[in-house]
Amino acid sequence: MTIGSLSRRTGVPAKLLRQFEVVGFIYTAGRSPGNYRLFDEEALWCVVVMRSLRAIGRTLAEIQDLTTSYLSQADSPIGPKLAQVLEAVRKRTEMQIAELRLRLQRIAEFAERYSDELRGRADFRSRDPRDAGASVDSPPGERL
């Protein structure tokens, strides 16, 4: 199949498929008489695996490391290495979720503290220490 066919079958843009080829994720099965790259079912399988790894948050560099390990150690199962990769992704994702929860908490605290200003019943300018009549209070951006 041509790169266009591979792109349509996998949903991966041809430009990204060319990058996959450059870094060694997929290989051409040769060239057509019109000098188009040709790919076989093996390339289709490889692209599906790459998409799956990208979908769980792996970078291309991390996938390349895994691919290098897979290709260089053909006599060893890749499962244990992939299990380590998945655990690293899981931990990184859990950290990101914790950071996002903290951000949501800070948003809620901000909204509660400045509810009058956010509803238009008061003005943030009344808290501006540059204004002589302002109350001395922490700035609206505090703790964000």
N, CA, C and O atoms as a DFTB+ gen file, in Angstrom:
576 C
 N C O
     1  1       0.847      -1.181       0.000
     2  2       0.000       0.000       0.000
     3  2       0.891       1.243       0.000
     4  3       2.014       1.208       0.504
     5  1       0.396       2.316      -0.555
     6  2       1.142       3.570      -0.582
     7  2       1.024       4.267       0.769
     8  3       0.258       3.837       1.632
     9  1       1.770       5.325       0.943
    10  2       1.708       6.057       2.208
    11  2       0.330       6.676       2.400
    12  3      -0.154       6.786       3.527
    13  1      -0.304       7.080       1.297
    14  2      -1.664       7.616       1.373
    15  2      -2.648       6.564       1.861
    16  3      -3.511       6.848       2.691
    17  1      -2.517       5.347       1.342
    18  2      -3.387       4.242       1.783
    19  2      -3.144       3.925       3.254
    20  3      -4.087       3.728       4.020
    21  1      -1.881       3.879       3.639
    22  2      -1.544       3.613       5.033
    23  2      -2.116       4.714       5.928
    24  3      -2.628       4.437       7.013
    25  1      -2.028       5.936       5.477
    26  2      -2.569       7.069       6.223
    27  2      -4.082       6.932       6.384
    28  3      -4.605       7.124       7.482
    29  1      -4.780       6.609       5.317
    30  2      -6.239       6.453       5.390
    31  2      -6.630       5.285       6.299
    32  3      -7.596       5.390       7.055
    33  1      -5.911       4.207       6.236
    34  2      -6.249       3.021       7.039
    35  2      -5.977       3.218       8.527
    36  3      -6.653       2.628       9.370
    37  1      -4.994       4.044       8.845
    38  2      -4.610       4.230      10.249
    39  2      -5.103       5.545      10.849
    40  3      -5.175       5.685      12.070
    41  1      -5.442       6.500       9.996
    42  2      -5.831       7.812      10.494
    43  2      -4.645       8.671      10.894
    44  3      -4.820       9.723      11.510
    45  1      -3.436       8.234      10.550
    46  2      -2.214       8.973      10.871
    47  2      -1.812       9.773       9.630
    48  3      -1.720       9.211       8.539
    49  1      -1.573      11.075       9.784
    50  2      -1.179      11.882       8.628
    51  2       0.098      11.348       7.967
    52  3       0.993      10.831       8.636
    53  1       0.157      11.486       6.645
    54  2       1.309      11.006       5.878
    55  2       2.607      11.641       6.381
    56  3       3.650      10.987       6.406
    57  1       2.544      12.905       6.777
    58  2       3.748      13.582       7.279
    59  2       4.302      12.856       8.508
    60  3       5.513      12.664       8.621
    61  1       3.421      12.454       9.425
    62  2       3.856      11.734      10.619
    63  2       4.359      10.340      10.242
    64  3       5.313       9.846      10.843
    65  1       3.738       9.710       9.268
    66  2       4.215       8.402       8.809
    67  2       5.635       8.509       8.262
    68  3       6.461       7.621       8.477
    69  1       5.911       9.597       7.556
    70  2       7.282       9.801       7.044
    71  2       8.262       9.955       8.195
    72  3       9.387       9.459       8.130
    73  1       7.833      10.648       9.257
    74  2       8.693      10.770      10.447
    75  2       8.915       9.400      11.079
    76  3      10.026       9.077      11.500
    77  1       7.858       8.601      11.144
    78  2       7.994       7.245      11.674
    79  2       9.017       6.459      10.872
    80  3       9.800       5.689      11.429
    81  1       9.006       6.657       9.571
    82  2       9.962       5.942       8.714
    83  2      11.384       6.429       8.970
    84  3      12.308       5.621       9.055
    85  1      11.566       7.725       9.091
    86  2      12.896       8.297       9.301
    87  2      13.533       7.771      10.588
    88  3      14.724       7.462      10.611
    89  1      12.741       7.670      11.658
    90  2      13.297       7.209      12.936
    91  2      13.296       5.691      13.067
    92  3      13.760       5.156      14.074
    93  1      12.787       5.003      12.072
    94  2      12.875       3.547      12.068
    95  2      11.704       2.813      12.685
    96  3      11.816       1.626      12.990
    97  1      10.575       3.496      12.880
    98  2       9.406       2.830      13.445
    99  2       8.730       1.930      12.412
   100  3       8.191       0.875      12.747
   101  1       8.767       2.362      11.162
   102  2       8.192       1.569      10.075
   103  2       9.195       1.541       8.927
   104  3      10.050       2.416       8.796
   105  1       9.061       0.517       8.111
   106  2       9.961       0.355       6.968
   107  2       9.143       0.207       5.703
   108  3       8.043      -0.346       5.707
   109  1       9.706       0.713       4.624
   110  2       9.030       0.525       3.346
   111  2       9.298      -0.891       2.851
   112  3      10.324      -1.499       3.157
   113  1       8.350      -1.389       2.084
   114  2       8.491      -2.723       1.487
   115  2       9.052      -2.583       0.076
   116  3       9.116      -3.555      -0.677
   117  1       9.447      -1.388      -0.266
   118  2       9.991      -1.136      -1.599
   119  2       9.345       0.097      -2.208
   120  3       8.757       0.927      -1.514
   121  1       9.473       0.192      -3.518
   122  2       8.939       1.332      -4.268
   123  2       8.087       0.828      -5.419
   124  3       8.335      -0.237      -5.985
   125  1       7.080       1.617      -5.749
   126  2       6.220       1.278      -6.887
   127  2       6.945       1.670      -8.170
   128  3       7.969       2.352      -8.117
   129  1       6.424       1.243      -9.330
   130  2       7.030       1.678     -10.599
   131  2       7.056       3.204     -10.731
   132  3       7.914       3.754     -11.420
   133  1       6.112       3.887     -10.068
   134  2       6.089       5.353     -10.080
   135  2       6.936       5.958      -8.972
   136  3       6.866       7.164      -8.738
   137  1       7.735       5.147      -8.285
   138  2       8.655       5.547      -7.220
   139  2       7.959       5.995      -5.932
   140  3       8.519       6.769      -5.156
   141  1       6.750       5.509      -5.714
   142  2       6.057       5.775      -4.457
   143  2       6.512       4.756      -3.418
   144  3       6.787       3.601      -3.746
   145  1       6.591       5.196      -2.158
   146  2       6.898       4.257      -1.079
   147  2       5.765       3.245      -0.980
   148  3       4.592       3.591      -1.124
   149  1       6.122       2.014      -0.737
   150  2       5.124       0.974      -0.543
   151  2       5.309       0.371       0.847
   152  3       6.433       0.163       1.304
   153  1       4.193       0.098       1.508
   154  2       4.205      -0.466       2.846
   155  2       3.374      -1.737       2.861
   156  3       2.426      -1.880       2.089
   157  1       3.733      -2.655       3.741
   158  2       2.969      -3.898       3.854
   159  2       2.184      -3.911       5.162
   160  3       2.139      -2.914       5.882
   161  1       1.571      -5.047       5.456
   162  2       0.756      -5.170       6.668
   163  2       1.589      -4.980       7.943
   164  3       1.056      -4.564       8.971
   165  1       2.875      -5.278       7.881
   166  2       3.754      -5.076       9.040
   167  2       3.781      -3.599       9.427
   168  3       3.744      -3.259      10.609
   169  1       3.845      -2.731       8.427
   170  2       3.840      -1.293       8.701
   171  2       2.520      -0.882       9.339
   172  3       2.490      -0.039      10.236
   173  1       1.443      -1.475       8.879
   174  2       0.127      -1.186       9.451
   175  2       0.126      -1.546      10.937
   176  3      -0.329      -0.756      11.765
   177  1       0.628      -2.722      11.276
   178  2       0.698      -3.159      12.668
   179  2       1.563      -2.189      13.484
   180  3       1.184      -1.791      14.585
   181  1       2.718      -1.817      12.939
   182  2       3.628      -0.908      13.656
   183  2       2.965       0.441      13.931
   184  3       3.112       0.996      15.020
   185  1       2.243       0.960      12.957
   186  2       1.572       2.251      13.140
   187  2       0.502       2.143      14.227
   188  3       0.349       3.056      15.038
   189  1      -0.225       1.054      14.246
   190  2      -1.245       0.855      15.283
   191  2      -0.583       0.827      16.664
   192  3      -1.099       1.426      17.608
   193  1       0.543       0.144      16.785
   194  2       1.273       0.102      18.058
   195  2       1.755       1.510      18.428
   196  3       1.623       1.921      19.581
   197  1       2.310       2.249      17.464
   198  2       2.794       3.610      17.743
   199  2       1.655       4.502      18.209
   200  3       1.812       5.261      19.166
   201  1       0.509       4.417      17.541
   202  2      -0.649       5.231      17.946
   203  2      -1.081       4.868      19.363
   204  3      -1.419       5.748      20.154
   205  1      -1.071       3.589      19.681
   206  2      -1.456       3.160      21.026
   207  2      -0.508       3.728      22.075
   208  3      -0.946       4.196      23.126
   209  1       0.778       3.685      21.791
   210  2       1.770       4.217      22.739
   211  2       1.642       5.732      22.867
   212  3       1.791       6.274      23.963
   213  1       1.371       6.415      21.769
   214  2       1.177       7.866      21.830
   215  2      -0.095       8.190      22.619
   216  3      -0.135       9.166      23.368
   217  1      -1.131       7.363      22.446
   218  2      -2.400       7.609      23.118
   219  2      -2.286       7.488      24.633
   220  3      -3.086       8.078      25.359
   221  1      -1.305       6.734      25.120
   222  2      -1.140       6.625      26.576
   223  2      -0.117       7.632      27.105
   224  3       0.263       7.586      28.275
   225  1       0.323       8.540      26.233
   226  2       1.169       9.629      26.705
   227  2       2.656       9.464      26.497
   228  3       3.434      10.218      27.082
   229  1       3.086       8.513      25.689
   230  2       4.519       8.343      25.422
   231  2       4.966       9.343      24.367
   232  3       4.249       9.596      23.398
   233  1       6.136       9.903      24.556
   234  2       6.703      10.806      23.559
   235  2       7.349       9.974      22.463
   236  3       7.595       8.781      22.641
   237  1       7.625      10.610      21.324
   238  2       8.299       9.885      20.243
   239  2       9.675       9.397      20.688
   240  3      10.102       8.310      20.297
   241  1      10.369      10.188      21.499
   242  2      11.692       9.770      21.996
   243  2      11.555       8.531      22.883
   244  3      12.376       7.618      22.791
   245  1      10.546       8.484      23.725
   246  2      10.338       7.326      24.585
   247  2       9.953       6.095      23.757
   248  3      10.378       4.977      24.050
   249  1       9.149       6.319      22.729
   250  2       8.774       5.206      21.848
   251  2       9.992       4.713      21.092
   252  3      10.153       3.511      20.881
   253  1      10.853       5.641      20.684
   254  2      12.069       5.242      19.970
   255  2      12.961       4.397      20.886
   256  3      13.544       3.412      20.434
   257  1      13.073       4.762      22.139
   258  2      13.862       3.983      23.090
   259  2      13.288       2.573      23.230
   260  3      14.027       1.589      23.233
   261  1      11.980       2.491      23.345
   262  2      11.316       1.195      23.455
   263  2      11.516       0.377      22.174
   264  3      11.762      -0.828      22.234
   265  1      11.411       1.028      21.034
   266  2      11.600       0.351      19.748
   267  2      13.022      -0.177      19.615
   268  3      13.237      -1.304      19.170
   269  1      13.982       0.642      20.001
   270  2      15.386       0.220      19.944
   271  2      15.596      -1.013      20.807
   272  3      16.267      -1.961      20.397
   273  1      15.025      -0.999      21.994
   274  2      15.131      -2.147      22.893
   275  2      14.466      -3.370      22.268
   276  3      15.009      -4.473      22.329
   277  1      13.314      -3.180      21.679
   278  2      12.567      -4.274      21.059
   279  2      13.360      -4.902      19.912
   280  3      13.436      -6.124      19.789
   281  1      13.944      -4.049      19.080
   282  2      14.667      -4.544      17.904
   283  2      16.036      -5.125      18.254
   284  3      16.491      -6.067      17.604
   285  1      16.689      -4.579      19.263
   286  2      18.036      -5.042      19.594
   287  2      18.046      -6.302      20.458
   288  3      19.053      -7.007      20.528
   289  1      16.939      -6.575      21.104
   290  2      16.861      -7.744      21.983
   291  2      15.733      -8.662      21.519
   292  3      14.781      -8.931      22.253
   293  1      15.867      -9.133      20.282
   294  2      14.811      -9.937      19.667
   295  2      14.561     -11.241      20.415
   296  3      13.474     -11.810      20.316
   297  1      15.543     -11.717      21.155
   298  2      15.370     -12.975      21.876
   299  2      14.744     -12.777      23.264
   300  3      14.446     -13.755      23.949
   301  1      14.544     -11.524      23.679
   302  2      13.945     -11.223      24.988
   303  2      12.530     -10.686      24.792
   304  3      12.279      -9.925      23.857
   305  1      11.608     -11.075      25.664
   306  2      10.244     -10.542      25.559
   307  2      10.226      -9.050      25.901
   308  3      10.933      -8.604      26.805
   309  1       9.420      -8.294      25.178
   310  2       9.332      -6.850      25.392
   311  2       8.331      -6.510      26.505
   312  3       8.307      -5.383      27.001
   313  1       7.515      -7.484      26.889
   314  2       6.476      -7.240      27.895
   315  2       6.954      -6.589      29.174
   316  3       6.368      -5.589      29.591
   317  1       8.004      -7.113      29.829
   318  2       8.473      -6.481      31.074
   319  2       8.925      -5.031      30.872
   320  3       8.662      -4.179      31.720
   321  1       9.588      -4.752      29.777
   322  2      10.018      -3.371      29.495
   323  2       8.786      -2.487      29.289
   324  3       8.730      -1.363      29.786
   325  1       7.804      -3.005      28.553
   326  2       6.582      -2.251      28.315
   327  2       5.826      -2.032      29.628
   328  3       5.215      -0.979      29.814
   329  1       5.857      -2.987      30.520
   330  2       5.219      -2.832      31.836
   331  2       5.866      -1.680      32.612
   332  3       5.169      -0.911      33.274
   333  1       7.194      -1.558      32.532
   334  2       7.891      -0.443      33.181
   335  2       7.458       0.882      32.569
   336  3       7.238       1.866      33.275
   337  1       7.342       0.891      31.253
   338  2       6.914       2.100      30.547
   339  2       5.516       2.499      30.994
   340  3       5.261       3.670      31.275
   341  1       4.618       1.539      31.059
   342  2       3.248       1.834      31.477
   343  2       3.194       2.357      32.913
   344  3       2.419       3.264      33.216
   345  1       4.007       1.792      33.786
   346  2       4.032       2.262      35.171
   347  2       4.540       3.697      35.243
   348  3       4.018       4.499      36.017
   349  1       5.550       4.026      34.448
   350  2       6.069       5.396      34.420
   351  2       5.004       6.363      33.916
   352  3       4.857       7.461      34.454
   353  1       4.270       5.970      32.901
   354  2       3.184       6.811      32.381
   355  2       2.094       6.979      33.437
   356  3       1.563       8.074      33.623
   357  1       1.768       5.901      34.115
   358  2       0.742       5.959      35.163
   359  2       1.152       6.941      36.257
   360  3       0.347       7.778      36.669
   361  1       2.382       6.850      36.727
   362  2       2.851       7.751      37.791
   363  2       2.851       9.206      37.329
   364  3       2.431      10.100      38.064
   365  1       3.327       9.434      36.105
   366  2       3.353      10.794      35.574
   367  2       1.933      11.343      35.454
   368  3       1.694      12.509      35.768
   369  1       1.009      10.531      35.011
   370  2      -0.378      10.956      34.868
   371  2      -1.000      11.253      36.224
   372  3      -1.730      12.234      36.366
   373  1      -0.722      10.425      37.218
   374  2      -1.251      10.665      38.565
   375  2      -0.713      11.976      39.130
   376  3      -1.439      12.697      39.813
   377  1       0.556      12.293      38.852
   378  2       1.121      13.564      39.315
   379  2       0.426      14.740      38.632
   380  3       0.129      15.749      39.271
   381  1       0.172      14.606      37.341
   382  2      -0.522      15.672      36.615
   383  2      -1.933      15.873      37.152
   384  3      -2.398      17.005      37.284
   385  1      -2.608      14.774      37.460
   386  2      -3.959      14.869      38.025
   387  2      -3.916      15.578      39.376
   388  3      -4.771      16.418      39.658
   389  1      -2.941      15.255      40.209
   390  2      -2.803      15.905      41.513
   391  2      -2.565      17.406      41.346
   392  3      -3.132      18.216      42.081
   393  1      -1.733      17.768      40.387
   394  2      -1.469      19.188      40.128
   395  2      -2.738      19.890      39.655
   396  3      -3.004      21.023      40.059
   397  1      -3.520      19.235      38.807
   398  2      -4.758      19.835      38.318
   399  2      -5.791      19.966      39.437
   400  3      -6.528      20.951      39.484
   401  1      -5.853      18.984      40.335
   402  2      -6.773      19.081      41.482
   403  2      -6.399      20.259      42.375
   404  3      -7.268      20.977      42.868
   405  1      -5.098      20.448      42.577
   406  2      -4.642      21.583      43.380
   407  2      -5.019      22.902      42.696
   408  3      -5.433      23.851      43.362
   409  1      -4.877      22.958      41.392
   410  2      -5.253      24.164      40.656
   411  2      -6.752      24.428      40.802
   412  3      -7.162      25.571      41.005
   413  1      -7.569      23.383      40.699
   414  2      -9.019      23.546      40.879
   415  2      -9.343      24.052      42.281
   416  3     -10.234      24.884      42.452
   417  1      -8.627      23.555      43.274
   418  2      -8.832      24.023      44.648
   419  2      -8.493      25.504      44.754
   420  3      -9.220      26.264      45.394
   421  1      -7.403      25.913      44.138
   422  2      -7.004      27.328      44.183
   423  2      -8.017      28.203      43.457
   424  3      -8.294      29.321      43.891
   425  1      -8.564      27.711      42.369
   426  2      -9.595      28.464      41.644
   427  2     -10.815      28.648      42.538
   428  3     -11.369      29.744      42.621
   429  1     -11.231      27.579      43.205
   430  2     -12.390      27.658      44.100
   431  2     -12.132      28.643      45.242
   432  3     -13.010      29.432      45.592
   433  1     -10.935      28.599      45.819
   434  2     -10.590      29.522      46.903
   435  2     -10.602      30.967      46.411
   436  3     -11.101      31.856      47.102
   437  1     -10.063      31.198      45.239
   438  2     -10.043      32.534      44.656
   439  2     -11.477      33.021      44.435
   440  3     -11.832      34.143      44.797
   441  1     -12.287      32.153      43.834
   442  2     -13.675      32.519      43.541
   443  2     -14.445      32.822      44.827
   444  3     -15.261      33.744      44.860
   445  1     -14.191      32.059      45.874
   446  2     -14.870      32.295      47.142
   447  2     -14.404      33.611      47.770
   448  3     -15.215      34.412      48.236
   449  1     -13.105      33.817      47.773
   450  2     -12.544      35.016      48.403
   451  2     -12.990      36.290      47.696
   452  3     -13.225      37.311      48.342
   453  1     -13.105      36.236      46.395
   454  2     -13.428      37.429      45.612
   455  2     -14.792      37.314      44.938
   456  3     -14.993      37.818      43.834
   457  1     -15.719      36.651      45.607
   458  2     -17.035      36.432      45.005
   459  2     -17.756      37.740      44.690
   460  3     -18.394      37.852      43.643
   461  1     -17.664      38.731      45.577
   462  2     -18.325      40.014      45.305
   463  2     -17.750      40.675      44.053
   464  3     -18.492      41.192      43.218
   465  1     -16.442      40.655      43.934
   466  2     -15.810      41.270      42.756
   467  2     -16.178      40.501      41.486
   468  3     -16.440      41.107      40.447
   469  1     -16.197      39.200      41.567
   470  2     -16.494      38.389      40.392
   471  2     -17.954      38.519      39.951
   472  3     -18.277      38.293      38.785
   473  1     -18.830      38.884      40.887
   474  2     -20.250      39.085      40.559
   475  2     -20.559      40.540      40.203
   476  3     -21.697      40.876      39.875
   477  1     -19.548      41.392      40.269
   478  2     -19.748      42.799      39.933
   479  2     -20.302      43.631      41.063
   480  3     -20.674      44.783      40.840
   481  1     -20.373      43.088      42.285
   482  2     -20.885      43.840      43.441
   483  2     -19.797      44.681      44.098
   484  3     -20.091      45.552      44.916
   485  1     -18.559      44.425      43.748
   486  2     -17.417      45.187      44.269
   487  2     -16.399      45.263      43.140
   488  3     -16.539      44.606      42.108
   489  1     -15.381      46.073      43.355
   490  2     -14.371      46.247      42.306
   491  2     -12.996      45.910      42.883
   492  3     -12.674      46.283      44.011
   493  1     -12.209      45.212      42.104
   494  2     -10.854      44.863      42.543
   495  2     -10.030      46.118      42.852
   496  3      -9.099      46.068      43.656
   497  1     -10.370      47.229      42.219
   498  2      -9.604      48.458      42.448
   499  2      -9.659      48.889      43.919
   500  3      -8.748      49.554      44.412
   501  1     -10.723      48.508      44.606
   502  2     -10.839      48.898      46.021
   503  2      -9.783      48.203      46.878
   504  3      -9.545      48.620      48.012
   505  1      -9.159      47.172      46.370
   506  2      -8.108      46.453      47.094
   507  2      -6.705      46.880      46.658
   508  3      -5.709      46.429      47.225
   509  1      -6.632      47.741      45.659
   510  2      -5.339      48.160      45.103
   511  2      -4.621      49.064      46.099
   512  3      -5.103      50.151      46.415
   513  1      -3.451      48.608      46.601
   514  2      -2.740      49.403      47.618
   515  2      -2.236      50.745      47.070
   516  3      -1.841      51.614      47.847
   517  1      -2.245      50.919      45.786
   518  2      -1.835      52.211      45.222
   519  2      -2.911      53.264      45.415
   520  3      -2.652      54.462      45.302
   521  1      -4.128      52.801      45.711
   522  2      -5.243      53.709      45.974
   523  2      -5.228      54.024      47.470
   524  3      -5.270      53.105      48.288
   525  1      -5.169      55.284      47.836
   526  2      -5.043      55.686      49.241
   527  2      -6.187      55.171      50.113
   528  3      -5.990      54.941      51.306
   529  1      -7.355      54.990      49.551
   530  2      -8.487      54.556      50.354
   531  2      -8.697      53.050      50.336
   532  3      -9.673      52.552      50.898
   533  1      -7.805      52.335      49.706
   534  2      -8.003      50.890      49.567
   535  2      -7.709      50.157      50.860
   536  3      -6.860      50.572      51.649
   537  1      -8.421      49.066      51.063
   538  2      -8.122      48.222      52.216
   539  2      -6.858      47.441      51.903
   540  3      -6.601      47.096      50.749
   541  1      -6.077      47.165      52.923
   542  2      -4.853      46.401      52.714
   543  2      -5.225      44.930      52.741
   544  3      -5.489      44.355      53.797
   545  1      -5.240      44.347      51.580
   546  2      -5.616      42.945      51.424
   547  2      -4.675      42.360      50.382
   548  3      -4.059      43.084      49.600
   549  1      -4.579      41.072      50.387
   550  2      -3.685      40.444      49.409
   551  2      -4.243      40.660      48.007
   552  3      -5.457      40.762      47.830
   553  1      -3.374      40.729      47.025
   554  2      -3.818      40.970      45.663
   555  2      -4.627      39.786      45.120
   556  3      -4.456      38.653      45.570
   557  1      -5.507      40.059      44.152
   558  2      -6.332      38.990      43.601
   559  2      -5.537      37.804      43.063
   560  3      -6.046      36.683      43.060
   561  1      -4.336      38.015      42.621
   562  2      -3.546      36.922      42.046
   563  2      -2.804      36.086      43.065
   564  3      -2.084      35.160      42.688
   565  1      -2.954      36.379      44.323
   566  2      -2.235      35.662      45.365
   567  2      -2.542      34.169      45.314
   568  3      -3.688      33.765      45.118
   569  1      -1.502      33.358      45.492
   570  2      -1.590      31.904      45.578
   571  2      -2.009      31.250      44.260
   572  3      -2.367      30.072      44.259
   573  1      -1.976      31.945      43.187
   574  2      -2.300      31.295      41.904
   575  2      -1.076      30.769      41.259
   576  3      -1.149      30.191      40.175
